[in-house]
Amino acid sequence: MIKHDQNGSLNSLLVPLIVVTLFFVGSASFAAWAFASRQDYKTNTDEKIASAVTLARQNESTLKDKQFAEVEKNPLRAYTGPQAYGSLVIKFPKTWSAYVDDTGNGSSVVDGYFHPGAVPSLTSPSSTFALRVQVLSQSYTSVVTSFKGAEQLKKASVAPYALPLVPSVVGVRVDGAIKPNKTGSMIVLPLRDKTIEISTEGGEFGADFTNNILPNVSFSP
């Protein structure tokens, strides 16, 4: 007579049950992890999309502001200096203000300051100007010689330059240290026994200097 081992039957059923249970628990854990990861990814993605949209709108607004500012600069205004000092004509954006002393007193017979909005303090050493225009009583040679030290120390570069509207008069363009404690770009040109200096201080208005100011400067040599 054959006897059945009930314990053996239970043992043989227990192992698959444990395996199935572990598989179920593992599957449930994986599903929970996958769901949580998906939610986290969705949240982060939404945040990234929102940030990208905000940044794009800010960039678009900034671009429009810059375009509007450029349009507002035109038409250019003009300053014309005394005939005795070459009838120097300087055209500058109409959104800029100007202060020019052309009375002929002092070492600068023409001394002009131009800047967007209000002109900064003329006496403060920390003031920088979008545009400076001077007609000096000094000779061209003496003025150009004063840049030799900065050029030798490689604090400034000096290269020949002529204004587009006055190509017959060749001077120099200085980029870098244009004055003690001042950097920027300066055009130095001979004017009979005098010297013309046209400069921008700092780098903020370099594009205006090159694209709007210099192409429109004229004078009578």
C-alpha positions as CSV (number, residue, x, y, z in Angstrom):
1,M,0.0,0.0,0.0
2,I,1.4,3.4,-1.0
3,K,1.4,6.2,1.6
4,H,1.3,9.9,0.6
5,D,3.7,12.3,2.3
6,Q,1.7,15.4,3.0
7,N,4.7,17.4,4.1
8,G,6.4,16.7,0.9
9,S,3.4,18.0,-1.1
10,L,3.3,21.1,1.0
11,N,7.0,21.7,0.5
12,S,6.7,21.3,-3.3
13,L,3.9,23.9,-3.3
14,L,5.6,26.3,-1.0
15,V,8.6,27.0,-3.3
16,P,6.6,28.1,-6.3
17,L,4.4,30.2,-4.0
18,I,7.4,32.0,-2.6
19,V,8.8,32.6,-6.1
20,V,5.5,34.0,-7.3
21,T,5.2,36.2,-4.3
22,L,8.7,37.5,-4.7
23,F,8.0,38.1,-8.4
24,F,4.8,40.0,-7.6
25,V,6.6,42.1,-4.9
26,G,9.4,42.8,-7.3
27,S,7.0,43.7,-10.1
28,A,5.0,46.0,-7.8
29,S,8.2,47.7,-6.6
30,F,9.5,48.2,-10.2
31,A,6.1,49.6,-11.2
32,A,6.1,52.0,-8.3
33,W,9.7,53.1,-9.1
34,A,8.8,53.5,-12.8
35,F,5.7,55.5,-11.9
36,A,7.6,57.7,-9.5
37,S,10.5,58.2,-12.0
38,R,8.0,59.1,-14.7
39,Q,6.3,61.6,-12.5
40,D,9.6,63.1,-11.5
41,Y,10.7,63.3,-15.2
42,K,7.4,64.9,-16.1
43,T,7.6,67.4,-13.4
44,N,11.2,68.3,-14.3
45,T,10.4,68.4,-18.0
46,D,7.5,70.8,-17.3
47,E,9.7,73.0,-15.2
48,K,12.4,73.0,-17.9
49,I,9.8,73.8,-20.6
50,A,8.4,76.6,-18.5
51,S,11.9,78.0,-17.9
52,A,12.7,77.8,-21.6
53,V,9.5,79.6,-22.5
54,T,10.2,82.3,-19.9
55,L,13.8,82.7,-21.1
56,A,12.7,82.9,-24.8
57,R,10.2,85.6,-24.0
58,Q,12.8,87.5,-22.0
59,N,15.2,87.3,-24.9
60,E,12.6,88.3,-27.4
61,S,11.7,91.3,-25.2
62,T,15.3,92.3,-24.8
63,L,15.9,92.0,-28.6
64,K,12.8,94.2,-29.2
65,D,14.1,96.7,-26.7
66,K,17.5,96.8,-28.4
67,Q,15.9,97.2,-31.8
68,F,13.6,100.0,-30.6
69,A,16.6,101.7,-29.0
70,E,18.6,101.5,-32.3
71,V,15.6,102.9,-34.3
72,E,15.2,105.7,-31.7
73,K,18.8,106.9,-32.3
74,N,17.8,108.2,-35.8
75,P,17.8,110.7,-37.3
76,L,21.2,111.7,-36.0
77,R,21.6,115.2,-34.6
78,A,24.6,117.3,-35.6
79,Y,27.0,119.6,-33.8
80,T,29.0,122.0,-36.0
81,G,32.1,123.7,-34.5
82,P,33.5,127.2,-35.2
83,Q,35.0,127.8,-38.6
84,A,38.2,129.0,-37.0
85,Y,38.7,125.4,-35.7
86,G,37.9,123.5,-38.9
87,S,34.1,123.6,-38.9
88,L,34.1,120.2,-37.2
89,V,30.8,118.4,-37.7
90,I,29.9,115.6,-35.3
91,K,26.7,113.6,-35.8
92,F,25.4,111.7,-32.8
93,P,22.2,109.8,-31.9
94,K,19.2,112.0,-31.1
95,T,18.7,110.1,-27.8
96,W,22.1,111.5,-26.6
97,S,22.7,114.7,-24.8
98,A,25.7,117.0,-25.5
99,Y,27.7,119.6,-23.7
100,V,30.3,121.5,-25.8
101,D,32.5,124.4,-24.9
102,D,33.8,125.9,-28.1
103,T,34.7,129.4,-26.7
104,G,38.4,128.7,-27.5
105,N,39.6,129.1,-23.9
106,G,42.1,126.7,-22.4
107,S,44.2,124.0,-24.0
108,S,41.1,122.5,-25.7
109,V,39.6,125.2,-28.0
110,V,36.7,122.8,-28.5
111,D,35.7,120.4,-25.7
112,G,32.7,118.3,-26.1
113,Y,30.9,115.6,-24.1
114,F,28.2,113.3,-25.5
115,H,26.2,110.6,-23.7
116,P,22.8,108.9,-23.7
117,G,20.3,110.6,-21.5
118,A,22.0,113.1,-19.2
119,V,25.7,113.9,-19.5
120,P,27.6,112.6,-16.4
121,S,29.7,114.9,-14.2
122,L,32.5,116.6,-16.1
123,T,34.7,116.9,-13.0
124,S,34.3,113.3,-11.5
125,P,37.3,111.1,-12.4
126,S,35.0,108.1,-12.5
127,S,32.7,109.5,-15.2
128,T,32.9,107.8,-18.6
129,F,31.4,109.2,-21.8
130,A,30.0,107.6,-24.9
131,L,31.7,110.3,-27.0
132,R,34.4,112.9,-26.3
133,V,35.4,115.4,-29.0
134,Q,38.3,117.8,-28.6
135,V,40.3,120.2,-30.7
136,L,43.6,120.7,-28.9
137,S,46.0,123.6,-29.2
138,Q,48.8,121.0,-29.2
139,S,50.5,119.8,-32.4
140,Y,49.6,116.5,-33.9
141,T,53.2,115.1,-33.5
142,S,53.3,115.9,-29.7
143,V,49.9,114.3,-29.1
144,V,50.7,111.1,-31.1
145,T,54.1,110.8,-29.3
146,S,52.2,110.7,-25.9
147,F,50.9,107.3,-26.9
148,K,54.3,105.7,-27.5
149,G,54.7,104.6,-23.9
150,A,51.3,102.7,-23.8
151,E,52.1,101.2,-27.2
152,Q,55.5,99.9,-26.1
153,L,53.9,98.5,-22.9
154,K,51.3,96.8,-25.1
155,K,48.6,98.6,-23.3
156,A,47.4,100.2,-26.5
157,S,47.5,99.6,-30.2
158,V,48.2,102.5,-32.6
159,A,47.3,102.2,-36.4
160,P,46.9,104.7,-39.3
161,Y,43.3,106.0,-39.7
162,A,41.4,108.3,-42.0
163,L,37.8,109.4,-41.6
164,P,35.5,108.1,-44.5
165,L,34.4,111.7,-45.2
166,V,37.9,113.2,-45.0
167,P,40.1,110.6,-46.6
168,S,42.9,113.0,-47.4
169,V,43.8,113.5,-43.7
170,V,45.6,110.5,-42.2
171,G,45.9,110.2,-38.5
172,V,45.9,107.3,-36.1
173,R,43.4,105.1,-34.2
174,V,44.3,104.2,-30.7
175,D,42.6,101.2,-29.0
176,G,43.2,100.4,-25.3
177,A,44.7,102.9,-22.8
178,I,43.7,106.2,-24.4
179,K,44.2,108.3,-21.2
180,P,45.5,107.7,-17.6
181,N,42.9,105.4,-16.0
182,K,40.8,105.4,-19.2
183,T,40.4,102.7,-21.8
184,G,38.5,102.8,-25.1
185,S,39.1,104.0,-28.6
186,M,40.4,107.3,-29.9
187,I,40.9,108.9,-33.3
188,V,43.7,111.5,-33.5
189,L,43.9,113.7,-36.6
190,P,46.0,116.7,-37.6
191,L,44.2,120.0,-38.1
192,R,46.6,122.7,-39.2
193,D,48.6,123.7,-36.0
194,K,46.1,121.9,-33.8
195,T,44.9,118.3,-33.2
196,I,41.5,116.7,-33.3
197,E,40.7,113.9,-30.8
198,I,37.5,111.9,-31.1
199,S,37.0,109.1,-28.5
200,T,34.7,106.7,-26.7
201,E,35.5,105.6,-23.2
202,G,34.9,102.1,-22.0
203,G,33.6,99.4,-24.4
204,E,29.8,99.9,-24.1
205,F,29.5,102.4,-27.0
206,G,32.1,100.9,-29.3
207,A,29.5,99.9,-31.9
208,D,28.0,103.4,-31.9
209,F,31.5,104.9,-32.2
210,T,32.4,102.8,-35.2
211,N,29.0,102.6,-37.0
212,N,27.3,105.9,-36.2
213,I,29.9,108.5,-35.2
214,L,33.0,108.0,-37.3
215,P,31.4,107.5,-40.7
216,N,29.6,110.9,-40.3
217,V,32.5,113.1,-38.9
218,S,33.8,115.9,-41.2
219,F,35.9,119.0,-41.0
220,S,37.8,121.4,-43.1
221,P,41.6,120.6,-43.0
